[in-house]
Amino acid sequence: MASFIKKIINIQKRFNMQRIIRAIMNTFASIFPFILIGTFADAIEKACFSPNGFFTSIYHLNHIIPTPIFNGVHAILQIITDITINISSVFAAFFIAKYIAKSYCKNEQMAGITGVIFFLMTTYNFNPKSRNVFFFNDLGMNNLLLAIIFGMFAGWLFTKLSQHHVMVKQQKPTAEIMRQELNDFIPIIVTLSIGALISYLIYLVAPLGITKELYLFLAIPRQSHHQLFNIIRMIFFNNLMCCVGLYGPLNVLHQTTDLNQTTANLNYAIIHHSLANVPYPISMHALYYTYATFGGNGMVNGLIIAILLCSHNHYQRKIAKLSLVPNLLNFNSPLLVGLPIILNPLLIIPFLITPVISVLIAYFFIKTGLVPPTVYPIPPTTPGILAAYLGTNCNIGALLVSILNLVIATLIYMPFVKMSDKLLNAINKEEGFIDETKK
């Protein structure tokens, strides 16, 4: 078993040492502070300064806090979210192009700017009737993979066309800077021309925007949500999309599935004053959103607990601690980018497995009648551990099943966290970096 784990770590280490993968990991590290700030703002806004926020609902903050202040704070937090999280793909395109150029000793700043323009071209809205210059939904976290792909291509093309290596100096006169930038004039022109061509081709194929068309193409069938197999299939593909940098259609903060079934269950409970015999006891809402999204997709509450319990790596522990508060409110973007989980084979495995096991456990308890299905609506920012308890009108059995799922999720993540620890230590040792900070 030890030799098998060692082989996995060696494979992952070789994977991480690839030029492209290193550029991607460096990109995630560079955009992480902005993702963290934006996530905190988004979490506070949705939990405390939105009418259906968790803390707003409990403490009636919209009535306690004067309306101008409440609305003002809401607007300020929304601005922070919009200029960080909601344009994070633009940052990613810049940094991935920059790091690709840097690895070839080419002009990284110009490559980064070229990468941003190239990516923005692919999100350009050619529709003359639209007021929006870009498809703004394509600029956020849900389009991170495509930002990396286009930014990487722009950076690679720029470096291949550029004939001039950049020498690092403390200071450069303006004339030298101008000469250096003009040396890359042809690579910029060619790269952006190709970007414009690709942008128009994308418009011909995907007039609604590449992300929306991709979601429609990869759309998970929405019928028969009350059947276990379909629920598990949807969960698996949804979380697989998250792992590669594309947010799937299932999001505990924006629940758009099972609306008819959820309404039917709620009406039944109101009329009969009972949760027994509701029309749809098995649904996406009753299983996945209630019992398998603690901390967002991937049951990452369990990942944070596993890191805090058994990781000795300062970097991993710091990311977990910084992500803890928003993660309790079901925001997982800092973990996806910070650890990262995206494009990380070692953490993708438990990220995909854990929610499925959580759903199967919940299915068993609901199907056997040991716990009632969740019926009552709760705020999206309700901590995952409390979702079933509140959604069943404070059923203790539902709370115990939630605790069981969290414990099992933590146990599933633990061996992968330990392997990640060993991997990071091996990479640090190879690069001569010593982490002197203790647990």
Backbone torsions as a table, in degrees:
resi	resn	phi	psi	omega
1	MET	NA	-40.7	-179.9
2	ALA	-64.4	-39.2	179.5
3	SER	-68.5	-34.6	177.7
4	PHE	-64.6	-45.1	178.4
5	ILE	-62.4	-39.7	179.5
6	LYS	-63.1	-38.6	177.9
7	LYS	-64.1	-42.6	179.1
8	ILE	-61.0	-44.5	-179.5
9	ILE	-63.4	-40.8	179.5
10	ASN	-65.6	-39.7	177.5
11	ILE	-63.4	-45.6	179.5
12	GLN	-63.9	-37.1	-179.8
13	LYS	-65.2	-43.7	177.7
14	ARG	-64.3	-37.2	177.1
15	PHE	-61.5	-45.9	-177.5
16	ASN	-68.9	-23.2	-176.5
17	MET	-85.2	-5.2	177.2
18	GLN	-64.8	145.0	-176.4
19	ARG	-55.3	-47.3	-177.2
20	ILE	-66.6	-43.3	-178.7
21	ILE	-64.8	-40.2	177.6
22	ARG	-62.4	-39.9	178.1
23	ALA	-63.7	-39.5	178.8
24	ILE	-66.4	-44.9	179.9
25	MET	-63.6	-39.6	177.0
26	ASN	-65.3	-35.4	177.0
27	THR	-63.9	-46.2	178.4
28	PHE	-60.5	-41.1	179.2
29	ALA	-63.8	-35.6	-177.8
30	SER	-73.8	-35.4	-177.8
31	ILE	-90.0	-9.4	-176.1
32	PHE	-56.3	-45.6	-179.7
33	PRO	-57.0	-38.2	179.9
34	PHE	-71.5	-37.7	176.5
35	ILE	-63.3	-42.0	-179.0
36	LEU	-64.7	-47.0	179.5
37	ILE	-61.4	-46.8	-179.9
38	GLY	-63.6	-37.1	179.7
39	THR	-68.5	-41.8	176.5
40	PHE	-59.7	-45.7	179.6
41	ALA	-62.0	-43.5	-179.6
42	ASP	-64.7	-42.1	-179.1
43	ALA	-65.2	-45.1	179.5
44	ILE	-64.6	-42.7	-179.0
45	GLU	-63.4	-45.8	-176.1
46	LYS	-76.5	-27.5	-178.6
47	ALA	-89.2	-32.8	-172.3
48	CYS	-116.4	-24.7	-173.6
49	PHE	-125.4	30.4	170.9
50	SER	-125.5	145.9	-176.6
51	PRO	-56.1	-33.6	-179.5
52	ASN	-103.7	21.8	177.7
53	GLY	-70.3	154.0	-177.3
54	PHE	-60.3	-52.5	-178.4
55	PHE	-74.0	-30.1	175.3
56	THR	-62.5	-42.0	-178.9
57	SER	-68.1	-37.8	-176.9
58	ILE	-75.5	-47.9	-172.9
59	TYR	-102.1	1.9	178.8
60	HIS	53.1	48.7	-176.2
61	LEU	-61.6	-30.0	-179.9
62	ASN	-70.0	-14.6	175.6
63	HIS	-99.9	-32.0	-179.7
64	ILE	-75.0	-45.6	-179.2
65	ILE	-82.3	132.7	177.8
66	PRO	-53.3	139.5	-174.7
67	THR	-54.6	-44.4	179.0
68	PRO	-60.2	-39.6	179.3
69	ILE	-69.4	-44.7	179.6
70	PHE	-57.6	-49.2	-179.5
71	ASN	-68.4	-34.9	179.2
72	GLY	-65.9	-46.0	178.2
73	VAL	-63.8	-41.4	177.0
74	HIS	-56.1	-45.9	-178.7
75	ALA	-65.8	-42.1	-179.5
76	ILE	-63.5	-44.9	179.3
77	LEU	-65.2	-35.8	178.5
78	GLN	-66.2	-37.6	176.9
79	ILE	-61.6	-46.6	-180.0
80	ILE	-60.0	-42.5	178.6
81	THR	-62.7	-44.6	-176.2
82	ASP	-64.9	-34.5	-176.7
83	ILE	-94.5	5.3	175.4
84	THR	-121.8	-79.1	-178.3
85	ILE	-58.8	-44.8	-170.8
86	ASN	-78.9	-3.8	170.1
87	ILE	-129.6	25.6	-176.4
88	SER	-64.6	-27.5	178.6
89	SER	-67.0	-29.3	176.4
90	VAL	-65.4	-43.9	177.0
91	PHE	-60.4	-43.2	-177.8
92	ALA	-62.7	-41.4	179.1
93	ALA	-61.8	-39.5	178.8
94	PHE	-63.8	-51.5	-172.8
95	PHE	-70.3	-36.5	-179.6
96	ILE	-66.9	-40.2	176.7
97	ALA	-65.8	-40.1	179.3
98	LYS	-61.4	-47.0	-176.6
99	TYR	-72.6	-31.4	174.5
100	ILE	-63.5	-46.8	179.3
101	ALA	-64.1	-40.0	-179.5
102	LYS	-62.1	-36.8	-179.3
103	SER	-67.0	-19.6	177.1
104	TYR	-104.2	8.0	-179.3
105	CYS	60.3	38.5	176.5
106	LYS	-106.4	177.5	-175.7
107	ASN	-68.1	96.3	-172.5
108	GLU	-69.1	-35.6	-178.6
109	GLN	-65.9	-47.2	179.5
110	MET	-66.8	-35.6	177.0
111	ALA	-64.0	-41.1	179.4
112	GLY	-63.0	-46.1	179.1
113	ILE	-64.1	-40.3	177.3
114	THR	-62.2	-39.9	178.1
115	GLY	-62.4	-40.3	178.4
116	VAL	-63.4	-48.1	-178.7
117	ILE	-63.2	-41.6	178.6
118	PHE	-58.5	-47.1	-179.4
119	PHE	-65.2	-43.5	179.7
120	LEU	-61.2	-34.0	176.8
121	MET	-60.4	-37.6	-178.4
122	THR	-71.7	-14.5	177.9
123	THR	-106.2	10.0	-177.5
124	TYR	-68.5	137.6	-179.3
125	ASN	-97.3	106.7	-178.0
126	PHE	-80.0	-8.7	-177.2
127	ASN	-65.6	114.8	-176.9
128	PRO	-67.5	-18.4	-178.6
129	LYS	-86.8	-9.9	-178.1
130	SER	-88.8	143.6	177.4
131	ARG	-83.2	-17.4	-176.6
132	ASN	-87.2	129.3	178.0
133	VAL	-71.3	-36.4	-179.3
134	PHE	-119.9	161.2	167.2
135	PHE	-81.1	94.5	-170.5
136	PHE	-65.1	-23.7	176.3
137	ASN	-67.0	-17.6	179.9
138	ASP	-86.2	-0.7	-175.1
139	LEU	-97.8	-7.2	-174.9
140	GLY	-97.3	-161.8	-176.5
141	MET	-62.9	-27.0	-177.0
142	ASN	-69.3	-9.4	-178.2
143	ASN	-120.3	23.3	-173.9
144	LEU	-62.4	-40.0	-179.0
145	LEU	-61.7	-46.4	-178.5
146	LEU	-68.2	-33.4	175.6
147	ALA	-63.0	-41.3	178.8
148	ILE	-66.0	-43.5	-178.8
149	ILE	-63.9	-50.1	-177.9
150	PHE	-69.8	-39.8	177.4
151	GLY	-64.1	-40.1	178.9
152	MET	-65.3	-43.0	179.1
153	PHE	-63.8	-42.8	178.8
154	ALA	-63.0	-43.4	178.8
155	GLY	-64.0	-42.0	179.4
156	TRP	-65.2	-45.5	-179.5
157	LEU	-63.7	-40.9	178.3
158	PHE	-59.6	-46.0	-177.6
159	THR	-67.5	-34.7	-179.9
160	LYS	-71.3	-31.9	-179.6
161	LEU	-84.3	-25.9	-178.3
162	SER	-76.9	132.9	-178.8
163	GLN	-103.9	3.2	-171.7
164	HIS	-117.6	125.5	175.2
165	HIS	-86.1	147.7	-177.1
166	VAL	-101.8	128.8	175.7
167	MET	-96.1	130.1	-178.4
168	VAL	-78.7	125.5	177.2
169	LYS	-133.1	156.1	179.1
170	GLN	-67.3	-43.9	-179.2
171	GLN	-139.4	146.3	178.2
172	LYS	-132.7	139.1	174.9
173	PRO	-68.0	155.9	-177.1
174	THR	-58.3	-38.4	-179.0
175	ALA	-62.0	-38.8	179.9
176	GLU	-69.9	-38.0	177.7
177	ILE	-62.3	-44.4	179.5
178	MET	-62.3	-42.6	179.4
179	ARG	-62.9	-41.0	-178.8
180	GLN	-64.5	-41.6	-179.2
181	GLU	-70.5	-37.9	179.7
182	LEU	-68.1	-26.6	176.3
183	ASN	-60.6	-27.5	-178.0
184	ASP	-101.2	17.2	-177.6
185	PHE	-63.6	-45.0	-179.3
186	ILE	-64.6	-48.0	176.6
187	PRO	-56.5	-38.1	179.7
188	ILE	-65.8	-46.8	-178.8
189	ILE	-59.8	-47.4	-177.4
190	VAL	-65.4	-45.3	-178.6
191	THR	-61.9	-45.6	-178.7
192	LEU	-70.2	-31.8	176.7
193	SER	-65.5	-42.4	176.5
194	ILE	-65.2	-37.9	177.1
195	GLY	-61.2	-42.3	179.0
196	ALA	-64.4	-40.0	178.2
197	LEU	-64.1	-45.9	178.5
198	ILE	-61.7	-39.6	179.2
199	SER	-59.5	-44.2	-179.4
200	TYR	-69.2	-37.7	177.0
201	LEU	-64.0	-38.5	176.5
202	ILE	-62.1	-41.3	179.2
203	TYR	-61.8	-39.8	179.7
204	LEU	-65.5	-36.1	-178.4
205	VAL	-87.5	-36.8	-174.8
206	ALA	-131.0	75.3	-176.7
207	PRO	-65.2	-19.1	180.0
208	LEU	-89.9	2.1	-176.4
209	GLY	106.8	141.6	-171.9
210	ILE	-64.3	-37.3	-178.8
211	THR	-68.3	-45.7	-179.2
212	LYS	-63.8	-42.4	179.1
213	GLU	-66.3	-36.5	178.3
214	LEU	-65.6	-41.4	177.7
215	TYR	-63.2	-38.9	178.2
216	LEU	-67.0	-37.5	-180.0
217	PHE	-68.6	-40.8	-179.2
218	LEU	-93.6	12.4	-173.4
219	ALA	-53.4	132.2	176.7
220	ILE	-83.9	128.3	-178.1
221	PRO	-51.9	135.9	-175.3
222	ARG	-97.2	-1.9	-177.5
223	GLN	-83.3	160.2	175.6
224	SER	55.7	45.2	179.8
225	HIS	-67.0	-16.6	-177.0
226	HIS	-86.3	-1.1	178.3
227	GLN	-95.4	133.6	-172.9
228	LEU	-57.6	-45.6	-176.9
229	PHE	-59.8	-44.9	-179.9
230	ASN	-65.5	-36.9	178.2
231	ILE	-63.2	-46.8	-179.7
232	ILE	-64.6	-40.9	179.5
233	ARG	-61.8	-44.6	179.0
234	MET	-62.9	-43.1	-179.2
235	ILE	-61.9	-45.5	-176.8
236	PHE	-61.4	-50.1	-177.8
237	PHE	-70.1	-33.8	176.5
238	ASN	-61.7	-47.6	-178.3
239	ASN	-72.7	-28.6	174.6
240	LEU	-64.4	-39.1	175.8
241	MET	-62.1	-40.3	177.4
242	CYS	-60.8	-38.5	-175.7
243	CYS	-68.1	-21.1	179.1
244	VAL	-105.4	5.2	175.3
245	GLY	97.6	18.8	175.5
246	LEU	-123.4	116.5	179.6
247	TYR	-70.6	125.1	179.3
248	GLY	-78.2	-178.9	-176.6
249	PRO	-75.3	-15.1	-178.2
250	LEU	-95.1	115.9	-179.1
251	ASN	-145.9	121.8	-176.5
252	VAL	-60.4	-25.3	179.9
253	LEU	-81.6	-17.3	-179.7
254	HIS	-138.2	73.2	-176.3
255	GLN	-76.7	113.9	-178.0
256	THR	-120.0	-2.3	179.5
257	THR	-99.7	158.4	174.7
258	ASP	62.4	24.3	-176.4
259	LEU	-63.4	-40.7	-179.5
260	ASN	-67.5	-43.0	179.5
261	GLN	-65.5	-40.9	179.9
262	THR	-62.8	-42.5	178.7
263	THR	-64.7	-41.5	179.1
264	ALA	-62.7	-42.1	178.5
265	ASN	-63.6	-42.6	-179.0
266	LEU	-64.9	-43.3	178.8
267	ASN	-62.0	-40.5	178.7
268	TYR	-62.5	-45.1	-178.8
269	ALA	-64.2	-37.3	179.9
270	ILE	-68.5	-41.3	-177.5
271	ILE	-72.2	-42.7	-173.8
272	HIS	-97.5	-5.0	179.8
273	HIS	55.0	39.2	-178.2
274	SER	-157.7	149.8	176.6
275	LEU	-95.6	-6.0	179.1
276	ALA	-75.3	141.4	174.3
277	ASN	65.4	29.7	174.2
278	VAL	-65.4	153.3	-174.7
279	PRO	-60.1	-36.4	-175.9
280	TYR	-128.2	76.4	-179.6
281	PRO	-69.0	-26.9	179.1
282	ILE	-108.4	110.7	-179.0
283	SER	-151.4	169.8	177.6
284	MET	-59.9	-40.8	179.7
285	HIS	-65.4	-46.3	-175.4
286	ALA	-68.3	-32.2	-176.3
287	LEU	-99.4	-60.1	-171.0
288	TYR	-77.4	-57.9	-176.2
289	TYR	-62.2	-30.3	-175.5
290	THR	-87.3	-39.6	-170.9
291	TYR	-116.5	-4.8	-172.6
292	ALA	-134.3	19.3	178.6
293	THR	-129.0	37.8	178.0
294	PHE	-68.2	108.8	-176.4
295	GLY	89.0	9.8	-178.0
296	GLY	102.9	-171.0	179.3
297	ASN	-58.0	142.2	178.1
298	GLY	92.0	1.6	-178.1
299	MET	51.4	45.8	-171.2
300	VAL	-75.5	-3.7	166.5
301	ASN	-57.0	-39.4	178.2
302	GLY	-64.8	-35.5	178.2
303	LEU	-65.6	-44.2	179.5
304	ILE	-62.1	-44.9	179.4
305	ILE	-62.5	-41.9	179.4
306	ALA	-61.5	-41.4	178.7
307	ILE	-64.3	-45.6	-178.2
308	LEU	-68.1	-26.2	-178.7
309	LEU	-85.4	-39.5	-169.4
310	CYS	-129.6	0.2	177.9
311	SER	-89.5	136.4	176.3
312	HIS	-108.7	4.3	-179.8
313	ASN	-85.3	122.5	-176.1
314	HIS	-59.8	-40.1	-177.5
315	TYR	-63.2	-49.0	-179.2
316	GLN	-62.5	-42.1	-178.9
317	ARG	-65.7	-38.4	180.0
318	LYS	-66.5	-42.6	177.8
319	ILE	-61.3	-42.4	-179.8
320	ALA	-63.2	-43.4	-179.3
321	LYS	-67.0	-41.5	179.5
322	LEU	-66.4	-30.3	-176.8
323	SER	-89.4	-7.0	-170.2
324	LEU	-59.7	-51.9	-174.5
325	VAL	-62.7	-53.9	178.2
326	PRO	-63.3	-30.8	-179.4
327	ASN	-67.5	-33.2	175.9
328	LEU	-62.5	-23.9	179.5
329	LEU	-100.1	15.0	172.8
330	ASN	80.0	25.8	173.9
331	PHE	-105.4	118.6	-174.8
332	ASN	-116.1	6.7	-177.7
333	SER	-57.5	-41.4	178.8
334	PRO	-59.5	-36.0	178.4
335	LEU	-72.6	-40.3	-179.9
336	LEU	-59.1	-37.9	-177.0
337	VAL	-96.8	-35.6	-172.2
338	GLY	-74.8	-42.7	-175.9
339	LEU	-68.6	-44.5	-12.0
340	PRO	-92.3	167.6	169.9
341	ILE	-94.3	-36.4	179.7
342	ILE	-60.5	128.0	177.4
343	LEU	60.0	26.7	178.0
344	ASN	-114.3	96.9	-174.6
345	PRO	-54.0	-33.2	-176.0
346	LEU	-66.9	-37.2	-178.8
347	LEU	-96.9	-14.4	177.7
348	ILE	-65.2	-36.9	-176.8
349	ILE	-58.1	-56.8	178.8
350	PRO	-67.7	-27.9	178.5
351	PHE	-61.7	-34.3	179.5
352	LEU	-84.9	-36.9	-174.2
353	ILE	-76.0	-44.6	-170.6
354	THR	-57.5	-47.9	179.9
355	PRO	-62.4	-35.3	179.7
356	VAL	-64.3	-44.6	178.4
357	ILE	-64.2	-40.3	178.2
358	SER	-61.5	-40.5	178.5
359	VAL	-65.6	-41.7	179.8
360	LEU	-63.5	-39.4	177.8
361	ILE	-64.0	-47.1	179.2
362	ALA	-62.5	-39.8	178.9
363	TYR	-59.3	-44.4	-180.0
364	PHE	-59.5	-47.8	-175.9
365	PHE	-70.0	-35.5	178.6
366	ILE	-73.9	-42.5	-177.2
367	LYS	-65.6	-35.0	179.5
368	THR	-82.4	-5.2	178.5
369	GLY	80.2	10.2	180.0
370	LEU	-72.4	-29.3	173.6
371	VAL	-134.4	148.2	178.3
372	PRO	-80.0	157.4	175.0
373	PRO	-71.4	152.0	177.1
374	THR	-74.4	135.5	-175.1
375	VAL	-127.9	-41.8	-171.2
376	TYR	-78.7	138.1	179.9
377	PRO	-68.8	141.6	177.5
378	ILE	-131.2	156.9	178.4
379	PRO	-60.5	142.6	179.8
380	PRO	-58.8	-27.3	-178.0
381	THR	-90.2	12.5	175.2
382	THR	-62.5	128.2	176.1
383	PRO	-51.4	134.4	-172.8
384	GLY	-54.1	-37.1	-177.5
385	ILE	-63.8	-21.9	-178.2
386	LEU	-100.7	-6.0	-173.0
387	ALA	-60.9	-50.0	-178.7
388	ALA	-67.0	-39.8	-179.4
389	TYR	-60.3	-47.4	-179.3
390	LEU	-76.1	-34.5	-178.4
391	GLY	-73.2	-12.1	176.2
392	THR	-110.8	17.4	-178.4
393	ASN	62.3	47.2	172.1
394	CYS	69.4	48.2	174.3
395	ASN	-83.5	122.7	-176.9
396	ILE	-64.7	-37.6	179.1
397	GLY	-59.8	-40.4	178.3
398	ALA	-63.8	-38.5	177.8
399	LEU	-65.1	-40.3	179.9
400	LEU	-65.7	-38.6	176.8
401	VAL	-65.2	-38.6	176.9
402	SER	-61.8	-43.8	178.5
403	ILE	-63.3	-42.3	177.9
404	LEU	-59.2	-45.5	179.4
405	ASN	-61.9	-39.4	179.7
406	LEU	-66.8	-40.6	178.2
407	VAL	-63.5	-45.9	-179.7
408	ILE	-65.3	-39.9	177.3
409	ALA	-59.9	-42.7	178.6
410	THR	-62.6	-43.2	-179.9
411	LEU	-65.1	-36.0	178.4
412	ILE	-67.1	-41.3	-177.7
413	TYR	-73.0	-27.0	-171.8
414	MET	-54.8	-52.5	-178.9
415	PRO	-62.0	-31.9	179.1
416	PHE	-73.3	-34.0	175.0
417	VAL	-65.2	-41.6	179.2
418	LYS	-64.4	-40.8	177.0
419	MET	-65.8	-38.7	177.1
420	SER	-63.0	-38.3	175.3
421	ASP	-56.9	-50.1	-178.7
422	LYS	-64.2	-37.9	178.7
423	LEU	-63.5	-47.7	-179.9
424	LEU	-63.2	-39.7	178.1
425	ASN	-64.2	-39.8	179.4
426	ALA	-65.8	-42.1	179.1
427	ILE	-66.4	-43.2	178.8
428	ASN	-61.5	-40.6	-179.9
429	LYS	-65.8	-41.1	-179.3
430	GLU	-66.4	-33.7	-178.8
431	GLU	-91.1	-0.9	178.4
432	GLY	78.1	17.3	178.9
433	PHE	-94.4	128.9	-179.2
434	ILE	-112.3	120.2	177.2
435	ASP	-88.5	101.3	-175.6
436	GLU	-86.8	-7.8	-179.0
437	THR	-79.3	126.0	-178.8
438	LYS	-90.0	168.4	179.3
439	LYS	-61.6	NA	NA
